[in-house]
Amino acid sequence: MNFQLRPHHVLAADRRLPFDCIALLLQGGGALGAYQGGVYEALAEANIHPDWVAGISIGAINAAIIAGNPPNTRVDRLREFWTQVTASGLWDWSANPFVHLAKGEDARNLLNQISANLAAAFGAAGFFSARPLMPWLQPGGTLAATSFYDTKHLKQTLERLVDFDRLNAGMTRFSAGAVNVRTGNFVYFDTTNHKIGPEHVMASGALPPGFPAIEIDGEHYWDGGLVSNTPLQWVIESNPRRQDTLAFQVDLWSSQGAVPRNLAEVATRHKEIQFSSRTRASTSQFKNVHRVQRALAALLQRLPGDVEENDDLEILKSVASDKVYNIVQLIYRARNYEGHSKDYEFSRLSMQDHWRAGYHDAIRTLRHPEVLARPTSLDGVFTFDLERDGRE
């Protein structure tokens, strides 16, 4: 099914941006990840292609598809993935005439819950499938005893949609966050120091107890969202050249929300708080730190040239930075009819809604010229949040 969106206007082609690095940061959030596909489609139409894509969980899958394909086929491969995982006719409500008779949020909520229950019972095509026996009926020590679903089909999907030779060639840097099950340490698989394969991407999205841990070089890994659900800190701290950076941070969970009125809303709000990256707080903290780094860099430049080098001076130089950062936040805002199952509700209709939301949010964001301009503030950090700064 073709659900390609038609832009309302043509964005500037071949723009030159005043940044050394364009980073795309993709949060985890299961079925909500189609929102990131829409965001990327809008960026690609604007001829904005990331130098670095970093993701957690479903964000790592989207990131691998982007980094593992040439720019002219990335949107098609993303669309192919999201069309495949919503391909089951059992819950393809977009092709069902009943959906056109359903009016109001209550009816849509019912359709979504049916879709989520079907996904929980059977899985999603080319992504995960339910095991024939419950984990507690499986032999101890096996993968089947530690998870409800099998993800072997995801490996085949990734091998088909991602050119791992291209991904590892370094044309676009790729990072995927995961958690070492044995040590509990958060790690990033990064093309600067790892040869990435399907298993690294799968490890980033191995959320227990639904999905089994993925073994890599004798260690087992779970979903990176257990510790941190956004790659912002990694991208900022692991850039040895400290480049001027334009970062698009695409989050699937909002840290802000209403006080729940019933148990269903409690479950929804609990998941939002657990997996949101608290984007605004993290960015504010970074701005405070970077203000000090820039002040230190300015101070070091004023030192006399004959100042004796010593260990203390070397430490100060290592943390000083005069670089600038634009952090553009795109956060999915759930509809009222979406409940706690929105991250495993794999209906075609919802996928299209999420994709369109990401596309139009990115289009609206790019209409603001300051988003792509070099920051002029003293702290060297500009942030843009469509909900806060982009009301039209």
N, C-alpha and C positions, 0 to 999 in steps of 0.2 A: 504494500500500500504506500502510495506516495503522499507524504504530508509536508512536502517542502513549502516553506513560507515565502511569500513574495514581499520584498522590502517596499516600504512606502516611498522611499527615496534612495538615491544612490549615494553612498558615502564616498569620501575622497579615496581615490586609488593611489597607491604608491606614495604614501605620506612618509616623511622623515620625522622621526620622533626624537626628542632631545634626551634619550636614555641609552645607556650601554646594554642594558638587559631588560627584556620583557618577560615577566614570569606569570604563569597561569597556575593558580593554587586551587585545588579541587578537593572539597571536603567529602566525607563519607555520608551516605544516607540512602542506600539501597535504591528502590524504585524511583525515588526523587531525583536520581542522578540524570534523568533525561533533561532536567532544567539546565545542567551544565552543557549538554549537547546544543541546546538553543543558544546559550551564551556564546559558545564557540562559533556557531554559524554566523552570528552577528559580527564577531571579531574578524572572522575570515572574510566576510563581505567588505569590511572596512580595511582589508589588507593589513591587519594587525596579526602577525604570526609570532608566537612565543619562542624565545630562545631556551626557555626552561619550563617544563611542566612537572608539577609535583602533586601527588595525590595520596589520599587515604581511602581504603576500601573501594567503593564504587568509583570514587574519584581517581584511584590508581588505574582502574580499568579504562576509564575515559582517557586518562593521561597517556596510557600505553598505546591506545588507538591513535591518538594525536601524534605522539612522538614516533610511532612506528609506521607512519605513512607520509607520503609527500603532501605538501599543502593543498594541492588541487584535488586530492581524494579523501581528505580527512573527514569532511562533513558526511560524505557518502558512507564511509566506513562506520562512523558513529551512528548514522541513521540505520544502517544495516544491523548493527548490534541491537539497538533499541526496538527495531521492528521484530527481530528474531525473538527476543526474550518476552515479547508481548504477543507472540504469534498464535497461542492456543485459542482455537475457536470456542473453547468452553467459556472464556471470559473476554472475548473480543466484543465488547458492548458497542463499539463504534459501527459494527456491521449488523447489529441487532435492532429491528424496528421498535422493540419495546423501549429502548433508551429515548426515542423521540417522543414517546408518550409520557415518560416520567418527568414530572414538573416539580421544581422546588428542591431545596437542599436535603430534605428528608429522603426523597426518592433517590437522589444521587448518592447519599450516604449508604442507603441499602444496597445499591449496585456495587459500590466500592467494597462494602463488607463481604458481599458474596464473592467478589473477585479475590479479595485477600484470603478468604477461607479456602478457595480453590487453589491458590498459590501455596498456601500452607500445607494443603493435603497432597498436592501433586508436584509442585515446583514450578520453574520457569524454563521454557525451552532453551537449550543451549547454555544454561547457566547452572541450575541445580535441580536435583530430583530427589523425591522422598525415598528413603530406604524402605525395603519391603517389611523389615522387622524393626521394632522399637529398639533403641540403644541398649536398654537393660536386658534384652533377650539375645544380644549379640555376645560372642566370646570376648572376655576381658582382654585388654591389650591390643585390640584391633581398632582401626579407625571407625568402623561401624559402631563400636561400643561407646564412642565419644561424641557422636553428632547425629542429628536427625536427618541430615541430607548428605547426598553425594555430590561432589563438585567436579567430577571427572569430565563432564561435558564442557565445563568452562575452559578447561585446558585446550580442548579441540577448537572451541570458538576463538580463543586468543591466537592460536597457531594459524587460524584461517584469516583473521582480520588484522593481525599485527605482523609486520616484517621486523623480526627481532634483529636481523643483521643491520637493518637501517637504524633501529632504535639504539643499538650498541655502537654505531659508528660515531655518535656524539654530535650529529648535526643539530639536534635538539636535546638538551640535557633532560634526563628523566630521573625522578625520585619517587619512591613508594615507601610509606611508613608501615612498620609492623612491630609486633611485640614478641620477644623471645619468651616462650612458654616456661622454660626452665628457670631463667634468671629474672624474668619480669621486666627486663630492660627494653626500652624503646629504641628501635634501630631504623635506619633508612637504607634501603637498597638503592644505590645511585650509580648512574653510568660512569661517573668519574672514578669509581673504585670497585665496581661489580660488573660481571657479565650477566646482564638481565635475561631471564627466560620466563616462560609462562608461570613457573612456580613462584617467582618473586611477586608477581602481580596478584596471584591467587592468595599468597600469604597475607598480603595487605588487607584482603577482604574476607579472611577466614574468621568470621564472627562466631564464637561459641555461644551456646551449645548447638546452634543450627548447623554450622559448617565445621569440618574437621581441621585440625592444625595441619600445616603444610611443612614437610621436612625439607630442609635445605642444608647440605653439608653437615649432616648429623644433628642439626638442631631443629626444633619445631617452633613454628611461628603462628600467631593469631593476629586478628584484625588490629591495625594500629589505633583505631578509634577507642580501644579500651584504655589507652593512656592519653592520647591527644588526637583530635579529629580535624586538625588543620595543619598544613605544612608551613605556615607563615614563618614561624621561628626558625625552622630549618633553613629556609631559603635565605633569610637575613644573616644567620650566623655562619653558614657554611659557604659563603661566597668569599673566597680568599682575596679576590681583587677588589672587593668592596666597590662594586660598580653602581653608577646611578641607575636606579631600578624603577620600572613601572610594573606594579604587581596587581593583577586582577584576582581578587580573592572571592571565590564562588562558594558560598555556604548553603547547605541544604536544610539547616535547622536554625531557627531564630531563638536566641537566648531570652528574648522578651516575649511575654504572653500574658493572657488574663488569668486570674485566680480561678482554678477549677470549681465547677458547681456539682459535679457528680464523679463517680469512680471512673467512667470512661474518659472524662476530661483529665482526671488525675493521671491516668496511664499515658495520655498524650503529652501532658505537660512534663511529666517525669522524663520521658524519652527526649523531649526537646532540650531540657536542661542538661541531661546526661551527655548528649552528643553535640550540642552547640559548642562553638569554639569561643564564645564570649568575645566576639570579634572586637567590639569597641574597647573593652577593657585591655585586651592584648595590644591593640594598636596604640592606645594612650600610654601604656607602659613603655612601648618601644619609642614613642616620641620623646618621652622624658629622658630615656637613656641616650638617644641620639643627640638631643640638645647638649648634653654633657660632652659627647664625643666630638661634636663640632666645635664647641668652645675650647676643648683641649687641643684640637688640631690648629685652631687659630692662635692659641697661646704658644704652641711649639714653633710656629712659623716666626714668632716675634723674638724667640730666643737668640742671643748673640751666636754668631757662627763658630766662635771658639769655645763654646760650652763643652766640657769634657764628657765624652760618652761613658755611660755606666749602665748597670743593669736596670736601675729604676727608670732611667730615661728610655731605655729600650721597651720596657713594659708599657710606658705611657704612649710611645709611638705605635705600639701594636694595637692599641684600642682606639686611638684617635681616628676620626674619619670626617672628611668634609663632603661626603657624597650626599645625594638627595634621593628621596623616595616618594613616589606616588602610590598610595595603597587604595585601590578602587574596590569597594565592597559591594558585591551583588549577593543578596540573601533571599532565598526563596521564602515567600509568605504563603503559608498554607491557607486553603479555603476553609470555610466553616464546616463543610461537609466531610472534610478529611479528618479521620480519627487517628488512634494510636497505631493502626495498621498501615498507614500511608507509605511506610518504607518497604513494605512487601506486598503492595497492591499493584500487581503487574497487568492491569487492563490496558488495552490499546488506547482507550479513550483518555485515561488519566495520563498516560505517557505523552500523548499529544498535547494535553493541557500543560504539562510541566515543560515540555520543549518550547511551546509558544511563550510561556511566561518568561523563560530564560532569554529567548530571542528578543522579546519586546523590552524587557528590563535592560538588556545590554544596549539596544538601540537608543532608548531614552537616556541612558548614561552617557553614551558617546556624543549626544547632542550638546553636552556641556563642555566647552572648549578647555576649561581649566583641568579637566581629567587627563588630557594628553600634553599639558604644558609643564614646563620645568617649575618646581616649587620655588617660591621666593621668600618663604618664611624663615625666621632665624633658626628654627630647629631643623630645617631641611626636610620636613616630612609633611606631605599633603595627604589628607584622607578625604574620600568621597563616599557617601552612603546614599544610595538613591532615595531611600525612604526619608532620610533626614535632610539631605541637601538638594534633592532633585525634584521636589514637588513642582508641578507645572500647572 
